[in-house]
Amino acid sequence: MKLPRRKFLHLAAGAAALPVLSRVAQAQIYPSRPVHIIVGFPAGGPADILARVIGQQLTERLGQQFIVENRPGAGSNIGTELVVRATPDGYTLLLVTSTNATNATLYENLNFNFIRDIAPVASIDRQPLVMEVNPSVPAKTIAEFIAYAKANPGKINMASAGIGTPGHVAGELFKSMAGVDMVHVPYKGSAPVVTALLGAQVQAAFDNLPTSIEQIRAGKLRALAVTTATRSDAFPEIPTVGEFLPGYEASSWHGFGAPKNTPVETIGKLNKEINAALTDPKVKARFADLGASVLAGSPEEFGKHIADETVKWAKVIRAANIKAE
């Protein structure tokens, strides 16, 4: 049977619109089953805690379980690649961290390109690192520490939670800007860093503030400064490194990503709900406990942040000739 031209064109236009309508419909009913949040680090760390805080909020807001799965290994690259290879339907998300930005340069033979293969969804927080020393170090300010380090080149051991971690690259940036020579001593995690500092096996470290704050409050470690551009709301008495070295800034940050080609409608819905969750007083209080500041925004803003951080730390990693373990 031959269709009239007008009816044929109407049917053809309707067929062409089906994919768009289908995506919109999917976004409206999303999620219709549990969503998995992949964290590339062990349970109990800052990334894991933040993923669970926001995951619980999303579970309550969207009526489906947001399940956190820890897939540690290879500096979080194992978990990242799992998400890169996942179906781009919004049911597998990545807890993105500042380590993803440094890994892009640190690892030369990754099976993925992070900026190309992970779609930014939403940023959630920024956390300062703390520059801390054993009390045996005769320096109570950054200026005094720089003078002490210049008088003792190569004699100060600087600990970090591992090669290429935020604490390591923050320390290398400090060394470069301050013109000091310290010996980097990598450990496997923040807890061993604190133990080494307490035992005076190392003299200084750049580490996550929550890991050390109780030791700092007890006077067993001395905090010289935080690494963010502004002072921490949770600890306003601690100055910033930038107050002594203008332009210095380093931080640990987190957000959510999804496989590339995830429908923009789904990403938009997730972004809206995550930003709403960040306004919840319980979430703000939990973030404050971790020394974190809320960092909400659009997917585009988060994408620019990731790109900017990747470029910034690539320069530091190459200048310091840092190689992955």
Secondary structure, 3 states (H helix, E strand, C coil): CCCCHHHHHHHHHHHHHHHHHHHHHHHHHCCCCCEEEEECCCCCCHHHHHHHHHHHHHHHHHCCCEEEEECCCHHHHHHHHHHHCCCCCCCEEEEEEHHHHHHHHHCCCCCCCHHHHEEEEEEEEEEEEEEEECCCCCCCCHHHHHHHHHHCCCCCEEEECCCCCHHHHHHHHHHHHHCCCCEEEECCCHHHHHHHHHCCCCCEEEEEHHHHHHHHHCCCCEEEEECCCCCCCCCCCCCEHHHCCCCCCCEEEEEEEEECCCCHHHHHHHHHHHHHHCCCHHHHHHHHHCCCEECCCCHHHHHHHHHHHHHHHHHHHHHCCCCCC
